[in-house]
Amino acid sequence: MLDPRNLETPQGRRIAYHLTEGEGPCVAFLGGFKSDMDGTKAVHLEEWARKRGRAFLRFDYSGHGQSSEAFEDGCIGDWTDDAVAAVSNLSGGRVLLVGSSMGGWIGLNLTTKLSEDVRIEGFVGIAAAPDFTEDSMWAGFSEKQRRTLLQNGRLTLPSDYSDEPYVITSRLIEDGRDNLVLRKPLPLPFPVRLLHGTADADVEISVAMRLLSHAEGDDIRLTLVKDADHRFSTQECLSLIEASVEEVLAIKDG
């Protein structure tokens, strides 16, 4: 596999990325919390794009994968800024955002953060997790955990996806409150396809339903997949992601 290229953000962070040249709009994959651009969905979509001559971008937020900085120093605002830099500089001006889990939140942030020089042509959310630092983490913490976080500035939680625990910082929680998208108008004036598994133990279906209800747009659809989990990486799920991306592209190309 080729080594990634690097982009320096205005904040001085180094973002590792892979860009497949091709026809626009560029499909940009936005990964999840503590995941990286070498995950199953990102690599699968890259191969799909290459076969079709479609431009495709995958990258690591700072503190993730092969990018600079430490994970525990980051927050939603930082990772949104990283995505703004990557998409603005590498997408060619037209982009279809594909956001997985936290990447769904980041993608929704981008709808108001990108300059007018970059046009969002569509959005595909995979187990999208907007506002999770507040509605899942903080709301789910015990009083003891909240005290620990407030007193020490950090809290360690076990991970279902890695032997390394998650380090949750007070900065992550506080910054998350500055980036909430489900408490204010959320206009999405382009085709939106939301995919969610009924067996998702990390992001409840109610989150998908709330996003569907809250977002404003003429072409927003939610597809629930029975027994699919949060990874959403079975062959059936990957095929559904492909089909959703192709559907949005067909609308824009048509």
N, C-alpha and C positions, 0 to 999 in steps of 0.2 A: 504494500500500500504506500502511496506517495506521502511524503511528509507534508503537513499542512503549511499554508502560507500564514503570514501574520499581519495584522492591522493594528496600528496604535490609535487608541481613542483620544478624544480631546482631553480626557481626564488622565492620560498617560498610562492607561492599562494596555497590555498586549493581548489581542484577541486572535486565537488560532482558528483558521477556517479552511474549508475546501469549497471551491467554486467550480461548477461545471458550466462551461460556456454553452449557449444554445439560444433558442427562440424565447422571447419574452411573452408574457410576464415571467419573471424569475420566481420559482417556487422556493420560499425560504422556510427552513425547518427551525422551529424554536423549541429547544429541549426543556426537560423538567428539572425539578429541584435536585441538585447534586447528581444529575445525569451528565452525559457528554455526547458529543456529536458522532461517536462511533456506535451508538445504540442501534438496535434492530430496525426501528422504524425509519430513522434518518438514513441509514445505509441502504435500506430497501428502496426508499423513495429516490435516492440518488441514482440507483441502478435503473429504476423506472424512467427517470428523467433522461438519463444518458441514451437509453434505447429509443426515446422519442425525440431526441434533439432539443430537449427543453432545458433552459437555464435553471440551475439548482444551487442553492446555498445552504450549507450547514456550518455551524460554528460553535465554539465553547464560550459561554459567558466567563467573565473573570472569576477565578477561584474554582473553575470547573475544568475537567479534562486537561488539555494542553495549554490553556491560557495562563496568564500571569495572575498573581495575587493569591491570597489564602481564602478558602471557602468561607470561613467563619467571619471574615472581615466584610463580606458582601451583604447586599440587601436587594430588595425588589427594585428600588430606584437605580442602583448601580447596574443591575443586570438589564434593566430597561434601557439605560444609556448605552450599554454595550450593544444591544440589539439595534438601537437607533443608528449607531456608528456603522455597524456591519451592513444593515439594510440600505442605508443612505449611500454608502460608498461602493457597494458591490452588486446591487440588484439591477442596475441599469435604468432605474427610474420607474419601473412598473413591477409590482410584487404581489404574489399570492401568498399569504401567511398561513403556515401550518403550525399550530401551537399545541404541544403535548403537555398536559397537566399544568405545571407552573408556566410553561410556554404559552398556554392559552391566555393566562393573565397578562404575560408580557406582550403578547400579540394585541390584546385589547388596549393596553397602554399605548401601543404604537399608533393606534388609530387617531390619537390626539397629539402625538409627540413628533411624528415625521413632518418634514418640511413639505411645502407645496410642490417641490421638485420630485417627490416620490408619490406615486399614486397606488393606493391599495386596490387591487382588482377583486379580491375575495379573501375569505377567511375560513379555514377548516380547523375546528377545535377537536382534539382527541382527549377525552376525559379532562376537559378544561377545568382549571381550579382557581378561578378568580377569588381574591380576598381570603385565601386559605390561611394566611398568617393570623388573621383576626377570627374568622368563623370556624376554623378547624383547630389550629394550634392554641391560641389564647383562650378561646371558648372551651376547649377541651382540657386545659390544664387544671389540676387540682389547686386548692389554695396554697398547699405546700410548694408546689412547683412554681406558682406565680411569685411567692415570696422569695424563692431561691433565685429566680430570674431577676427580680427587681433588686435584690441585695448583691448578687454576684455579677450581674450583667450577662449571665450565660446559664444555659441549662442543657444537660446531655440527655439525649433520648435514644433508645435502640432503633435500629433500622431493619426493616423487613427485606431490604434489597442489598445490604452490604454488611460485612463484619464490623465495619467502622460505624460508631454511633453518629447520630446527627448532633451537632452543636448548635443550639438555638440561642441567638443573642438578643439582648434587649433592643439593640439597634434594628435587627430584622423585624421585630414586632412593631416598634415605633415607626419605622420607615414604611412598613406595610400599610399603616393607617393613613399615610399620606398618599397612597396609591390605590385606595379602594375604588372599584369601578361599579359596584352594585348598589351604591348609595347615592348616585348622581345619574343624570341622563347619559345614556350610552347609545348614541346613534351609530348604526352600522349600515351605511348606504351602499352596500354591495352584497353579492351572494354570500351567505353564511351557511355552512354545514357543520353541525355539532354531532359528534359520535360519542357514545357512552355505553359502558358495559353494565349489565344488571348485577354482576358479581364484583363490582369495583368496591373494595374494602377501604380505599383511601379517600376517594371523592364520592360522596353519596349522590344518588340520582337526583335528589332534591336540589343540588347545586346546578345541575344541568337544566332542570325545570325552572329554577329561579332565573338563570341566565336567559333562557328562551323567553320567559315572560317579561323580563326587564329590558332587554335590548330592543332598540327601535330600528325597524327596517322592513322592507317589502318582501324580502326573500330570505327568510331565516328558517331553517328546518333542523329538527333534532331526530336522530336515529338511535334507538336503544337496541343493543345486541344482547340477547339472552345468554347468560352465563359467562360473558366476557369479563375479564378482570382488569385491573388498572393498567397493566402492561399493554393491553390491547395489541398484542404482537403475534397472535396465531395467524396462520395463512389466510383464514377467513377474514380476520380483522384487517390484515395488511391489504387484502384485495378490496375491502370496503373503503379504506383510506385512499387507495388509488382511484377508485370509482368516484369518490367524492371530489377529489382534486380535478379529475377529468371533467366532471359535470360542471364545476365552476369555470374551468378554462373554456369549455364549449360555450357557455353562456357569454363569456367575455369575447371570445373569438368570433362568435356568431353575430 
